Amino acid sequence: MPSDLSSLVHWILFLPLGAAAISALFLRREGGLAAWLSTGTAFAIAGLSLLLLGKGVDVTWHIELAKFGGVSLGFGYLIDANARLMLFVVSFVAAWIHLFSVGYMKEDSARGRFFAGLSIFMFSILGIVVADNLLMTFIFWELVGFSSYMLIAHYFDKDYAAAASKKAFIVNRVGDLGFILGIAMCLSLYGTLDFVALKDHAAAAKTLPIAIGALLMCGFLGKSAQFPLHVWLTDAMAGPTPVSALIHAATMVAAGVYFMARVSFLLAPEVLQFIAISGAGMAALAGLCALAQTDIKKSLAYSTLAHLGIMGCAIGLGRPDLALMHMAMHAFFKATLFLGAGSVIHGCHHEQDMLKMGGLLKKMPLTAVTFIAATLSNCAVPFLAGWYSKDAIIEAAYHGGHFAIFAFLALAALATCLYSGRMIRLVFLGEANSEEASHAHESPWTMTLPLVVLGLVYSVAGGFLASTLLPAGSLQPIKPALDAIVFHLAAPSTIVGLISLVVGFFGALKFYGSVRGADALQVVSPRTYHLLEHRWMDGVYRWVVDSVQRRLAEFVAFLDLLIINGVAVRWIGGGVPAVLGYLTGRSFHRGQMRAYALWIVVGTLFLAWFLIAR
């Protein structure tokens, strides 16, 4: 393995750490300098990742840090085709999000802290991508959780942002508990945490332990916001919009998908089946719930949940290549949608309610065109980026004979077109529904340029570029994914997509244009709207905490007071010694010399007997 390539990975990984350190230590009050330092670093990383992608060469490098018995713990890189793809997607999308942030956060007094947080997040997510063992992955996994907590809580003086950051942190820790237990089980059974060695052990084993796959899956459920640990993602919209685009569209939530693809050889068939069913169900449910959101960012958050479910479904179907392909395509169009939402919010003077928008196609034409292009890609219009990946997963479910999963994915495709058409109608068409919308303005070039690149280039042509122009060796997960299934315009998945587009997208344009200044579904069917709007899982967790966990905690506290404090401390720890002290005091300390002499003689005889007996 050429040494220059390992050095290249060193630069890719540690450049953002250096930028974060400089911004945090020296540029906290120089927000402009911190912004351009972080942005320049992000573009440098994107260039290096593109160079590594073009070489199409695997990179392995490892250094041992400690050894306990026969177990070696170290730091190293495993750059295969999947890692090259993930490096490019993360760094390329993040670079344009950084540039967007320069304009979006221009008036923020804490820009230095914000861009330092972006850089440390980049360091963390890149560490997950390049890691060659489970321990290193877990360390960077936790760093991602910490840095996302800081970024979501950027507006920490606002109660909702502080609550959202704590919720994201705690929910992810629940999943990470299972994750670390899975790592411990791998070490116990196989004696190694190295991915290559684990793959060899798994290949040699006749059966895979269900427990290992199930425990490792817990980390995926938390980080990628899968059922039942999905409740944190929509609340995380409390952070700045660039954070939503970076963390919740392209990088952090995709880390769980990437990790599942990395360890897919450890997943037993039962675990894969659960991931496939829960992912397909999540995709359908989240897509429908997006119809009952008026906050533009929260509607996109439910869209992200739906697409993460589709990626998880691909993992469960035994097609990690399709999951990674959709991860890449989704990163392009969903980052564009979040940045487009940020441009809309900025142009409408920080208004986020879609019912108070409208008519922005005339006011913000460049934002509108890029947003609509990314929306059509989200709807899997043929030959746009989303079609190459999303329909491929639906097709794989159909040809694999998983008709229930195919039905859920078809429902998810219809829901996607419904909420997408609703969003376009409420935000960009019709007449302005508020003073903010009537005085909206186009965003500066630092915000519109990323929209043009990600929206009009990669959201539209990303799948075509990946499937036709790039050498097969440089993007290995893409071409086999398309070649391995029957995929054409007459395929069932494409038929489902076209029907969904006509019925869902164009139907939503007409339906939501029938009522001005209000949600048509809420007017026509309030009960349906309430069912989709209500946070059912949050209610379940609230009941568990209040009715089960709190009661259990109170019972444990009662036992602590009764047994530990009452019996052990006051009686055994305090009462018994007090009684013994009282009795010995009455027996030994009576102030009589004859009694003291008697005890000395008895003690001496006892000591002599003890020594002679030995």
C-alpha positions, 0 to 999 in steps of 0.5 A: 500500500503506497505510503502517500495514500495513508498520508493523504488519509491523515490530512483528510482526517486531521485537517478539520481537527486543526481548524476546530482547535484554531477556531476554538482557541483563537477565533471565538470572537473573530467569527468571519475568520473562523467561518472562512477557515472552516469553509476553506478546510472543508473544501480542501478535504473535499478535494483530497477525498475526490483525489482518493476516490479517483485513484480507486485504490484500497488503503490499509494502515494500522498502528498498535496502541495497547495490548492486553493479553492476546487482544490488540487495540489500535488506530488505523484506516480501512479505505475500501470502495464503500469508505471512498464513496462515503468520504466523498459524499460527506466531504463534498456536501459538507463543503457546500454546507459550510459555504452556505453557513457563511451567509446564513450565520453572518449576523450570529454573534457566536459564529466562531463557536458554531464553525468550530463545532462544524469542524469538530463534527467533520473530524468525528464523522470522518473518523467513523468512515476511515476506522478499521476496528470497532473500538475506534469506530465507537470512540468517533461515534461518541464524538459525533454524538457530543458534537451534534449535541453542541450544534443542536444546542447552538441557541442554548439560551432558548429552552426548546433548543436546550431540550432538543439537544438533551433529547438527542443526546439521551436517546442516542445513548440508549442505542449506544448502550446496546452498541458497546455491549455488541462490541464487548460480545465481539471481543469475547467471542472472536478475540478481535475488533478488527473488521477484516479479522471479524469478517474472516471469523464470520465467514468461517462460522456456520451460524451468526449469533443473533445477539451480536447483530441485534446489539450492534443494530442498536447503535444504528437505531439511535444514530440513524433515527430508526424505530423506536429511537427516531423521536429525537430527529424532528426535535433536532430541527431546533438547531441552525438550518445548516446543522439540519442539512449537515447532520440530519441529511448527509452525514450523522444519520447516514453514519448508522447506514454506513456502519450497518453496511460495514458490519453486514457480515455480522448480521444474522438473517433474523436481524436483517429481517427485522431491519427490513420490516421496521425500515419499510414501515418507518418509511411509510409512516414518516412520509404520512406524518410529514403531511401534518407538519407546518414547520418547513424544517420538521416536514423535511425531518420526517422526509429524512426519517422516511428515506432512512427507513428505505436505506435500512430496508435495503440493509435488511434485504441484504443489499448494503450496496443499494443502501449506500447508493441511496445514502449518496443520492439522498445526501445531494437532494436532501441537503439541497432541500434543507439549504433551500428551506434555510434560504426561504427562512432567511428570505422570509425574515426567519419565518418557518411556518409554511402556512404563512409563506406562498408566492415565493416563486416570484420573490426567490426564483433561484431558490425556488428552481433549485428546491423544486429540482431537488423535490422532483429528485426526492420524488424519484422522477425517472433519470433524476438522482433519487430514481437511480437509488430509491426505485432500485431498492423498491425493485429489489424488494419486488424481485426478492419476493418481499411483497409486504415490504414492497407494499410499504415502500410503495406507500412511502413513495406515494406519501413522498409525492404527497408531502412534496407537492404540498410543500411546493404548493404552500411555499412557492405557489399561490399568493403571499400569506403573510407580511414576511412572505410579501417582503421576501428576498433572494439570498446572497451568493454564498447561500445560492451557489451551494443550492445551484451546485447541489440542486441543479447538478447533483440532485438532477444528474448525480445518479447519471454521473455515478452510473455512467461516467465514473470508472467502475473501480472508483465507485464500486458500490454503485455499478453492481447495484444497478447491474444486479437487478432488472431495472428499466422504465417498465419495472414495477418500481418505476410504474409505482413511482409514476403513479405516485407522481401523478396521483400524489404530487399533482394531486397535492398541488391541486388539493392544497391550493383549494384552501388559502392560509390553512392546511386543506387536510386539517380543514377537510379531515381534522381527525386524520390530521390529528392522527398524523400530527400526534407524537405517539412514541413520545407519549409512550416514552412519557408514560414509561418514564412517569408511570414505570421508571419513576415508580421504580426509582421511588421504590429503589429510593425507599429500599435505600432509605429502609435497608441501606440507610436504616438497617445497614448504616444506623443499625448494623453500621451504627447500632451494633458497634454502639452496643458492642462499645457500650458492653465492652466499655462496661466490661473493660473500663471500670476504673479498677486496677485489679480488673485491668491486671486480670485482663492483661493476664488473660490476654497474655495467656491467650496469646501464648496459647495461640503462638504455641498452638501454631 
